[in-house]
Amino acid sequence: MEVETTGYDDDTKPDAELLDKAKRRFKLVQQVEDRQRKEEKDDLRFQVPREQWDEDARRQRLGEAIDGVPTPARPVLSIPKLDQPIQLVLNQERGAKLGVSIHPLSPMASVTTATILEGIYRRIERDSQAHIARSWAFDRAVKCGRGAYRVLVVYDEESDNPSDQVITIDRILHQDSVYFDPAATMPDNSDAEWAFVTSWVPLATFKRDFPDSQFNEDALEFADLVREQPEWVRGEGETEAVLVAEYYCKKHTYEDVGEGAHKRKKDVVTVDWCKLTGYEVLEKQELNGKYIPLITVIGKELQPFDDRRRWTGIIGPAKDAQRLYNYAASSAVEVAALEPKAPYVGYAESIEGYEDEWQQSNIRNFPMLRINPIVKNGVLLPPPVRSQVDVGRLGPSMQLLQQADQFIQITTQTYDPGLGRESSRDKSGKAIVALQQQGEAGSSHYMHNLADVSMHYEARVILDLIPKIYDRPGRLARTLNEEGESEEILLNAPFYNDPETKRPVALQPGQGPPMPPPGMPVGPGEPPPGMEGQPPPAPPKVKHYDLSKGIYSVAISIGKQRQTALQESADEIGQILQSNPQLMPLLGPIYFENRDFPGAKAIAELMKKLREKQFPGLGGEEEDGQPTPEAMRTQIEQMGQEMEMMGEKLKGAIQALETDQVKTQATLQKTEMDNAAMLQKAEMDNQTKLALAEMTAEFKEVAETVKAALAGRKIEHDTEEKDKDREHDALKTLAAPSLEFRGSNSEPLRNPPGGREL
């Protein structure tokens, strides 16, 4: 493997060369940024109302002697009109919740470990009060264009292991003491090769903290050092101070990676740190991470048009408008103040003997002003009268005040509605909302720069440090979830949570998960009393969070403050429950968790138990059996989708039911009509059948009678026939053969079929 190095090498370069290189770089950055830093300082001076006036203008207005004659002082008013627009932007940051989301990027990374990293990050933010450092740097960036804070690694005084360290996010009081490599081009200075953080330390404190320094040598004359290098030492007597600089410098090591056509050089970056003065190196070491842990916060960076880079905030563009407002206000007060101080015009003889009273009449309230009666040519002269002041001069000053106020609103992008004032020009609600939105949009880039530039780089620095600082196997760490609840875990070693104490317990090498408590069988056998038919409890699950594996990415979100978010969440869920009360068993625990009245948490816990009984196993669970917030959110979204689908199905069912109901009603009516017709037909059939039965019975009776009559008639007929046959036979014998008997119609009388003809 071929290795190439650049930068400072502790083993081969002496401190003298390191010191010389650092001093040359420090002088370079001072020269490059001299003008920008003077502009920033002037903008910050404008925070103090008294400093808003030019010194020459102030001195002229405070009164002076001209040719030995003193001139009265004139008003010098300073109205801090810029404070409110600045505070509106600063309060946006204080009222926002800046969240860091960590996502797995490589195959070795996992979602569970990403969640643990987020919890550690939140713990770092809370323990080090990161919001103070960010707000302080944001304040400077909003006012003059640039700010900075830092990420430090310090020893963990609360740990049982003296070697444990923690990461902190600290503020820098004097942010103008931070210098970055002027060759850097990224807005967050992530590509800077070196940087400085300086501070002036009183000489007595310096000698106490660094007893081996050469400043403790008696032969070293401090006054000579002040003359030789005033940029590194200053003052005399009690004000003697030494400039101590922290110097960060990147070191690049190039390694050959890959094979064949894919062979390339990989840049492995480390950061060297040292503390030095202008005369010696006090301390030095190699840092754990690969980033310079100084976080830049920018307000507004201007497009370069020459060899300079420029940053500005709210104050710079609005300074002239603020000065105009102060001048107009002072002039208006000056004109108005002259009204009760206008001089009197009268005859000198009238005030003889009372000159002292009249000379003090404009500055003292006398009960009366005495005069002498003067008569000339028999005419009593009038008393002294006050001369009229030209109040018309007040008009231009008032117009200037209004115009200056408009200039300030334009330069700060903050208008009357955003300032809580009603404008006479903008009466409609749409106009007011539009101006409010315009004001917010005009200053929103400050918040986005903090999130997208500063915090994104901060997250990269901390995410790079966590696996190196929290690297001891079995180290106890405390994480925070999004709700601010703390959890204890062990890092870089397998562990389980004790079922009783819920605290993590490390597993020794080769040790498996613990068995259930005695009396709770895990195999065949008689279960303890009361446990019949229930499976034995499973042993606690083993967890292992190895922070050294995997690559993770970060994303920054701008949300609302926790109290505001909780209130909005409770309002939204409350509206859902109001329109759909049947969802209370599902959403009730979440709703009461977001409320802050006494007893809300207890109600939430009771509703969780009720929900578990009604919907057992609802939601995903972590390894310790507790539902995760992500799983709950996913379940709620799924339930919402299911409810929407059920609602659509219900609408369809209702429509189908309405259609089927119409069809059913028509069918019922037809059935009723058919049944009525069938009943009517059946009734008619029955009547017909009854009539036929009666007729049949009567017919049968008549038929029987006829039959009986016919039967009697036949018998008589047969008897008659027989008698006739006998008579015929007798006559035949006696009569001639030609004799023919005929009926009444002269037709031959014939016998019935089968008989013989007579």
Secondary structure as GFF3:
##gff-version 3
##sequence-region A 1 758
A	DSSP	beta_strand	3	6	.	.	.	ID=ss1
A	DSSP	alpha_helix	15	32	.	.	.	ID=ss2
A	DSSP	alpha_helix	34	45	.	.	.	ID=ss3
A	DSSP	three_ten_helix	49	52	.	.	.	ID=ss4
A	DSSP	alpha_helix	55	61	.	.	.	ID=ss5
A	DSSP	beta_strand	65	66	.	.	.	ID=ss6
A	DSSP	beta_strand	69	70	.	.	.	ID=ss7
A	DSSP	alpha_helix	83	95	.	.	.	ID=ss8
A	DSSP	beta_strand	96	104	.	.	.	ID=ss9
A	DSSP	alpha_helix	111	127	.	.	.	ID=ss10
A	DSSP	alpha_helix	130	144	.	.	.	ID=ss11
A	DSSP	beta_strand	146	155	.	.	.	ID=ss12
A	DSSP	beta_strand	165	171	.	.	.	ID=ss13
A	DSSP	three_ten_helix	175	177	.	.	.	ID=ss14
A	DSSP	beta_strand	178	180	.	.	.	ID=ss15
A	DSSP	beta_strand	194	202	.	.	.	ID=ss16
A	DSSP	alpha_helix	203	209	.	.	.	ID=ss17
A	DSSP	three_ten_helix	214	216	.	.	.	ID=ss18
A	DSSP	alpha_helix	222	228	.	.	.	ID=ss19
A	DSSP	beta_strand	233	234	.	.	.	ID=ss20
A	DSSP	three_ten_helix	237	239	.	.	.	ID=ss21
A	DSSP	beta_strand	241	257	.	.	.	ID=ss22
A	DSSP	three_ten_helix	260	262	.	.	.	ID=ss23
A	DSSP	beta_strand	264	276	.	.	.	ID=ss24
A	DSSP	beta_strand	281	286	.	.	.	ID=ss25
A	DSSP	beta_strand	294	298	.	.	.	ID=ss26
A	DSSP	beta_strand	300	301	.	.	.	ID=ss27
A	DSSP	beta_strand	311	312	.	.	.	ID=ss28
A	DSSP	alpha_helix	315	337	.	.	.	ID=ss29
A	DSSP	three_ten_helix	339	341	.	.	.	ID=ss30
A	DSSP	beta_strand	344	345	.	.	.	ID=ss31
A	DSSP	three_ten_helix	348	351	.	.	.	ID=ss32
A	DSSP	alpha_helix	355	359	.	.	.	ID=ss33
A	DSSP	beta_strand	375	376	.	.	.	ID=ss34
A	DSSP	beta_strand	379	380	.	.	.	ID=ss35
A	DSSP	beta_strand	385	386	.	.	.	ID=ss36
A	DSSP	three_ten_helix	391	393	.	.	.	ID=ss37
A	DSSP	alpha_helix	394	412	.	.	.	ID=ss38
A	DSSP	three_ten_helix	416	419	.	.	.	ID=ss39
A	DSSP	alpha_helix	429	449	.	.	.	ID=ss40
A	DSSP	pi_helix	450	455	.	.	.	ID=ss41
A	DSSP	alpha_helix	456	469	.	.	.	ID=ss42
A	DSSP	beta_strand	475	480	.	.	.	ID=ss43
A	DSSP	beta_strand	486	491	.	.	.	ID=ss44
A	DSSP	beta_strand	495	497	.	.	.	ID=ss45
A	DSSP	beta_strand	504	506	.	.	.	ID=ss46
A	DSSP	beta_strand	552	560	.	.	.	ID=ss47
A	DSSP	alpha_helix	562	579	.	.	.	ID=ss48
A	DSSP	three_ten_helix	581	583	.	.	.	ID=ss49
A	DSSP	alpha_helix	584	593	.	.	.	ID=ss50
A	DSSP	alpha_helix	600	614	.	.	.	ID=ss51
A	DSSP	alpha_helix	629	734	.	.	.	ID=ss52
###
